[in-house]
Amino acid sequence: MSKKWREAKKRRVKKVEKPKVVYATFLSRLFAMVMDTFMIVMPITFLIGIFFGYEAIKDPNLNPTAGYIQMGLLLVITVLFWLYSGQTPGKRAFGLHVVDAKSFEKANAFQLTIRYFGYFISTVSLIGFFLPLFRKDRRALHDIISRTAVLYKQ
């Protein structure tokens, strides 16, 4: 009997503790986005205005290249922030970071690029930004599309 007991004890599977996941609130995400607008978008817009003239910013039909360069720079800078640290400056200020929704590890570049373009879908639908108010996991439409989540950094 004791031999069977020892064998059963050896076969016991150790329980793996799941990391505590705390999803970011709607307000902290909103304030981080507003801060990122001032810290990332405004300087890029200012530089584009210097190089292409401020008329190009006011009326995209005058010089569509300026708009494409502005969007491209914003894409590259934002995705690089997310890729290397999981945070933009606004998210860092509020202690948030972007992760893969299933593994809660760092998201890959493809997911983050999809997340960036998902912002436009959230903007057009408008409800996409307000989804975190109604979901238990507080994920917005662009998070659902890209399979990412915004968490408080532990």
ChimeraX commands (.cxc) that place a marker at each C-alpha (Angstrom):
marker #1 position 0.00,0.00,0.00 radius 0.5
marker #1 position 2.76,2.47,0.83 radius 0.5
marker #1 position 4.50,1.76,-2.50 radius 0.5
marker #1 position 1.35,2.66,-4.44 radius 0.5
marker #1 position 1.00,5.79,-2.35 radius 0.5
marker #1 position 4.55,6.91,-3.19 radius 0.5
marker #1 position 4.00,6.32,-6.90 radius 0.5
marker #1 position 0.76,8.27,-6.86 radius 0.5
marker #1 position 2.47,11.09,-5.03 radius 0.5
marker #1 position 5.22,11.23,-7.67 radius 0.5
marker #1 position 2.67,11.47,-10.48 radius 0.5
marker #1 position 0.88,14.39,-8.91 radius 0.5
marker #1 position 0.88,17.42,-11.18 radius 0.5
marker #1 position 2.03,20.66,-9.66 radius 0.5
marker #1 position -0.43,23.49,-9.99 radius 0.5
marker #1 position 0.87,26.42,-11.98 radius 0.5
marker #1 position -0.23,29.76,-10.65 radius 0.5
marker #1 position -1.67,32.10,-13.23 radius 0.5
marker #1 position -0.29,35.62,-13.15 radius 0.5
marker #1 position -2.68,38.14,-11.70 radius 0.5
marker #1 position -4.18,40.06,-14.61 radius 0.5
marker #1 position -5.53,43.55,-14.01 radius 0.5
marker #1 position -7.06,45.08,-17.13 radius 0.5
marker #1 position -6.69,48.83,-17.63 radius 0.5
marker #1 position -9.73,50.97,-16.97 radius 0.5
marker #1 position -11.44,53.03,-19.66 radius 0.5
marker #1 position -10.40,56.34,-18.10 radius 0.5
marker #1 position -6.73,55.42,-17.72 radius 0.5
marker #1 position -6.66,54.33,-21.36 radius 0.5
marker #1 position -8.40,57.54,-22.44 radius 0.5
marker #1 position -6.00,59.78,-20.53 radius 0.5
marker #1 position -3.02,57.84,-21.88 radius 0.5
marker #1 position -4.33,58.32,-25.43 radius 0.5
marker #1 position -4.76,62.06,-24.87 radius 0.5
marker #1 position -1.23,62.28,-23.48 radius 0.5
marker #1 position 0.12,60.36,-26.47 radius 0.5
marker #1 position -1.63,62.81,-28.76 radius 0.5
marker #1 position 0.35,65.64,-27.24 radius 0.5
marker #1 position 3.62,63.75,-26.96 radius 0.5
marker #1 position 3.70,61.88,-30.28 radius 0.5
marker #1 position 1.09,63.18,-32.74 radius 0.5
marker #1 position 1.58,66.92,-32.17 radius 0.5
marker #1 position 5.38,66.92,-32.69 radius 0.5
marker #1 position 5.01,64.85,-35.88 radius 0.5
marker #1 position 2.33,67.23,-37.14 radius 0.5
marker #1 position 4.58,70.18,-36.32 radius 0.5
marker #1 position 7.51,68.66,-38.25 radius 0.5
marker #1 position 5.31,67.87,-41.25 radius 0.5
marker #1 position 4.07,71.47,-41.14 radius 0.5
marker #1 position 7.63,72.74,-41.21 radius 0.5
marker #1 position 8.68,70.57,-44.15 radius 0.5
marker #1 position 5.51,70.68,-46.25 radius 0.5
marker #1 position 3.88,73.93,-45.13 radius 0.5
marker #1 position 0.96,74.28,-42.78 radius 0.5
marker #1 position -1.47,74.55,-45.68 radius 0.5
marker #1 position -0.78,70.87,-46.42 radius 0.5
marker #1 position -1.97,69.95,-42.92 radius 0.5
marker #1 position -5.11,72.10,-43.17 radius 0.5
marker #1 position -6.07,70.81,-46.63 radius 0.5
marker #1 position -4.81,67.29,-47.45 radius 0.5
marker #1 position -5.77,67.77,-51.12 radius 0.5
marker #1 position -2.94,70.29,-51.53 radius 0.5
marker #1 position -0.24,67.76,-50.73 radius 0.5
marker #1 position -1.44,64.22,-49.95 radius 0.5
marker #1 position 2.18,63.09,-49.54 radius 0.5
marker #1 position 2.39,65.07,-46.29 radius 0.5
marker #1 position -0.53,63.11,-44.86 radius 0.5
marker #1 position 0.93,59.78,-45.92 radius 0.5
marker #1 position 4.30,60.62,-44.37 radius 0.5
marker #1 position 2.61,61.79,-41.18 radius 0.5
marker #1 position 0.59,58.56,-40.88 radius 0.5
marker #1 position 3.65,56.46,-41.73 radius 0.5
marker #1 position 5.78,58.16,-39.09 radius 0.5
marker #1 position 3.03,57.79,-36.52 radius 0.5
marker #1 position 2.66,54.09,-37.39 radius 0.5
marker #1 position 6.39,53.38,-37.12 radius 0.5
marker #1 position 6.91,55.33,-33.88 radius 0.5
marker #1 position 3.85,53.95,-32.12 radius 0.5
marker #1 position 4.48,50.34,-33.11 radius 0.5
marker #1 position 8.15,50.62,-32.09 radius 0.5
marker #1 position 7.14,51.95,-28.66 radius 0.5
marker #1 position 4.70,49.07,-28.23 radius 0.5
marker #1 position 7.18,46.50,-29.58 radius 0.5
marker #1 position 10.17,47.39,-27.42 radius 0.5
marker #1 position 8.59,48.42,-24.15 radius 0.5
marker #1 position 4.90,47.58,-24.55 radius 0.5
marker #1 position 4.13,51.20,-23.73 radius 0.5
marker #1 position 3.82,54.57,-25.36 radius 0.5
marker #1 position 4.77,57.58,-23.20 radius 0.5
marker #1 position 1.12,58.08,-22.19 radius 0.5
marker #1 position 0.69,54.43,-21.25 radius 0.5
marker #1 position 3.94,54.56,-19.27 radius 0.5
marker #1 position 2.67,57.57,-17.31 radius 0.5
marker #1 position -0.42,55.62,-16.27 radius 0.5
marker #1 position 1.39,52.31,-15.68 radius 0.5
marker #1 position -0.20,50.48,-18.63 radius 0.5
marker #1 position 1.27,48.12,-21.20 radius 0.5
marker #1 position 0.05,46.31,-24.31 radius 0.5
marker #1 position 0.33,42.51,-24.31 radius 0.5
marker #1 position -0.92,39.48,-26.20 radius 0.5
marker #1 position -4.43,38.70,-24.94 radius 0.5
marker #1 position -3.90,34.95,-24.54 radius 0.5
marker #1 position -0.39,34.56,-23.19 radius 0.5
marker #1 position -0.10,37.97,-21.50 radius 0.5
marker #1 position 3.41,38.15,-22.93 radius 0.5
marker #1 position 4.82,40.74,-25.30 radius 0.5
marker #1 position 2.74,41.10,-28.47 radius 0.5
marker #1 position 4.48,40.63,-31.82 radius 0.5
marker #1 position 5.01,43.29,-34.50 radius 0.5
marker #1 position 2.21,41.97,-36.71 radius 0.5
marker #1 position -0.34,42.15,-33.89 radius 0.5
marker #1 position 0.77,45.66,-32.98 radius 0.5
marker #1 position 0.54,46.86,-36.58 radius 0.5
marker #1 position -2.97,45.41,-36.82 radius 0.5
marker #1 position -3.77,47.14,-33.53 radius 0.5
marker #1 position -2.61,50.48,-34.96 radius 0.5
marker #1 position -4.87,50.10,-38.01 radius 0.5
marker #1 position -7.65,48.88,-35.73 radius 0.5
marker #1 position -7.68,52.33,-34.15 radius 0.5
marker #1 position -9.15,53.65,-37.40 radius 0.5
marker #1 position -11.92,51.05,-37.33 radius 0.5
marker #1 position -12.63,51.96,-33.70 radius 0.5
marker #1 position -12.74,55.63,-34.67 radius 0.5
marker #1 position -15.09,55.10,-37.60 radius 0.5
marker #1 position -17.45,52.90,-35.59 radius 0.5
marker #1 position -17.04,55.10,-32.48 radius 0.5
marker #1 position -18.51,52.30,-30.39 radius 0.5
marker #1 position -15.12,50.56,-30.70 radius 0.5
marker #1 position -13.56,52.95,-28.20 radius 0.5
marker #1 position -16.44,52.53,-25.75 radius 0.5
marker #1 position -16.44,48.72,-25.72 radius 0.5
marker #1 position -14.20,48.60,-22.61 radius 0.5
marker #1 position -17.09,50.08,-20.64 radius 0.5
marker #1 position -19.23,47.02,-21.42 radius 0.5
marker #1 position -16.73,44.15,-21.43 radius 0.5
marker #1 position -15.37,42.28,-18.45 radius 0.5
marker #1 position -11.87,42.16,-19.97 radius 0.5
marker #1 position -12.06,45.88,-20.87 radius 0.5
marker #1 position -10.78,45.34,-24.41 radius 0.5
marker #1 position -11.65,47.82,-27.15 radius 0.5
marker #1 position -12.45,46.89,-30.74 radius 0.5
marker #1 position -8.85,47.38,-31.89 radius 0.5
marker #1 position -7.70,45.08,-29.07 radius 0.5
marker #1 position -10.18,42.39,-30.11 radius 0.5
marker #1 position -9.14,42.62,-33.77 radius 0.5
marker #1 position -5.42,42.39,-32.95 radius 0.5
marker #1 position -5.79,39.92,-30.06 radius 0.5
marker #1 position -4.08,42.26,-27.61 radius 0.5
marker #1 position -5.00,43.61,-24.18 radius 0.5
marker #1 position -3.98,46.63,-22.13 radius 0.5
marker #1 position -3.01,45.75,-18.57 radius 0.5
marker #1 position -1.67,47.54,-15.56 radius 0.5
marker #1 position 2.02,46.81,-15.31 radius 0.5
marker #1 position 2.80,44.56,-12.35 radius 0.5
marker link #1:1,2 radius 0.2
marker link #1:2,3 radius 0.2
marker link #1:3,4 radius 0.2
marker link #1:4,5 radius 0.2
marker link #1:5,6 radius 0.2
marker link #1:6,7 radius 0.2
marker link #1:7,8 radius 0.2
marker link #1:8,9 radius 0.2
marker link #1:9,10 radius 0.2
marker link #1:10,11 radius 0.2
marker link #1:11,12 radius 0.2
marker link #1:12,13 radius 0.2
marker link #1:13,14 radius 0.2
marker link #1:14,15 radius 0.2
marker link #1:15,16 radius 0.2
marker link #1:16,17 radius 0.2
marker link #1:17,18 radius 0.2
marker link #1:18,19 radius 0.2
marker link #1:19,20 radius 0.2
marker link #1:20,21 radius 0.2
marker link #1:21,22 radius 0.2
marker link #1:22,23 radius 0.2
marker link #1:23,24 radius 0.2
marker link #1:24,25 radius 0.2
marker link #1:25,26 radius 0.2
marker link #1:26,27 radius 0.2
marker link #1:27,28 radius 0.2
marker link #1:28,29 radius 0.2
marker link #1:29,30 radius 0.2
marker link #1:30,31 radius 0.2
marker link #1:31,32 radius 0.2
marker link #1:32,33 radius 0.2
marker link #1:33,34 radius 0.2
marker link #1:34,35 radius 0.2
marker link #1:35,36 radius 0.2
marker link #1:36,37 radius 0.2
marker link #1:37,38 radius 0.2
marker link #1:38,39 radius 0.2
marker link #1:39,40 radius 0.2
marker link #1:40,41 radius 0.2
marker link #1:41,42 radius 0.2
marker link #1:42,43 radius 0.2
marker link #1:43,44 radius 0.2
marker link #1:44,45 radius 0.2
marker link #1:45,46 radius 0.2
marker link #1:46,47 radius 0.2
marker link #1:47,48 radius 0.2
marker link #1:48,49 radius 0.2
marker link #1:49,50 radius 0.2
marker link #1:50,51 radius 0.2
marker link #1:51,52 radius 0.2
marker link #1:52,53 radius 0.2
marker link #1:53,54 radius 0.2
marker link #1:54,55 radius 0.2
marker link #1:55,56 radius 0.2
marker link #1:56,57 radius 0.2
marker link #1:57,58 radius 0.2
marker link #1:58,59 radius 0.2
marker link #1:59,60 radius 0.2
marker link #1:60,61 radius 0.2
marker link #1:61,62 radius 0.2
marker link #1:62,63 radius 0.2
marker link #1:63,64 radius 0.2
marker link #1:64,65 radius 0.2
marker link #1:65,66 radius 0.2
marker link #1:66,67 radius 0.2
marker link #1:67,68 radius 0.2
marker link #1:68,69 radius 0.2
marker link #1:69,70 radius 0.2
marker link #1:70,71 radius 0.2
marker link #1:71,72 radius 0.2
marker link #1:72,73 radius 0.2
marker link #1:73,74 radius 0.2
marker link #1:74,75 radius 0.2
marker link #1:75,76 radius 0.2
marker link #1:76,77 radius 0.2
marker link #1:77,78 radius 0.2
marker link #1:78,79 radius 0.2
marker link #1:79,80 radius 0.2
marker link #1:80,81 radius 0.2
marker link #1:81,82 radius 0.2
marker link #1:82,83 radius 0.2
marker link #1:83,84 radius 0.2
marker link #1:84,85 radius 0.2
marker link #1:85,86 radius 0.2
marker link #1:86,87 radius 0.2
marker link #1:87,88 radius 0.2
marker link #1:88,89 radius 0.2
marker link #1:89,90 radius 0.2
marker link #1:90,91 radius 0.2
marker link #1:91,92 radius 0.2
marker link #1:92,93 radius 0.2
marker link #1:93,94 radius 0.2
marker link #1:94,95 radius 0.2
marker link #1:95,96 radius 0.2
marker link #1:96,97 radius 0.2
marker link #1:97,98 radius 0.2
marker link #1:98,99 radius 0.2
marker link #1:99,100 radius 0.2
marker link #1:100,101 radius 0.2
marker link #1:101,102 radius 0.2
marker link #1:102,103 radius 0.2
marker link #1:103,104 radius 0.2
marker link #1:104,105 radius 0.2
marker link #1:105,106 radius 0.2
marker link #1:106,107 radius 0.2
marker link #1:107,108 radius 0.2
marker link #1:108,109 radius 0.2
marker link #1:109,110 radius 0.2
marker link #1:110,111 radius 0.2
marker link #1:111,112 radius 0.2
marker link #1:112,113 radius 0.2
marker link #1:113,114 radius 0.2
marker link #1:114,115 radius 0.2
marker link #1:115,116 radius 0.2
marker link #1:116,117 radius 0.2
marker link #1:117,118 radius 0.2
marker link #1:118,119 radius 0.2
marker link #1:119,120 radius 0.2
marker link #1:120,121 radius 0.2
marker link #1:121,122 radius 0.2
marker link #1:122,123 radius 0.2
marker link #1:123,124 radius 0.2
marker link #1:124,125 radius 0.2
marker link #1:125,126 radius 0.2
marker link #1:126,127 radius 0.2
marker link #1:127,128 radius 0.2
marker link #1:128,129 radius 0.2
marker link #1:129,130 radius 0.2
marker link #1:130,131 radius 0.2
marker link #1:131,132 radius 0.2
marker link #1:132,133 radius 0.2
marker link #1:133,134 radius 0.2
marker link #1:134,135 radius 0.2
marker link #1:135,136 radius 0.2
marker link #1:136,137 radius 0.2
marker link #1:137,138 radius 0.2
marker link #1:138,139 radius 0.2
marker link #1:139,140 radius 0.2
marker link #1:140,141 radius 0.2
marker link #1:141,142 radius 0.2
marker link #1:142,143 radius 0.2
marker link #1:143,144 radius 0.2
marker link #1:144,145 radius 0.2
marker link #1:145,146 radius 0.2
marker link #1:146,147 radius 0.2
marker link #1:147,148 radius 0.2
marker link #1:148,149 radius 0.2
marker link #1:149,150 radius 0.2
marker link #1:150,151 radius 0.2
marker link #1:151,152 radius 0.2
marker link #1:152,153 radius 0.2
marker link #1:153,154 radius 0.2
view
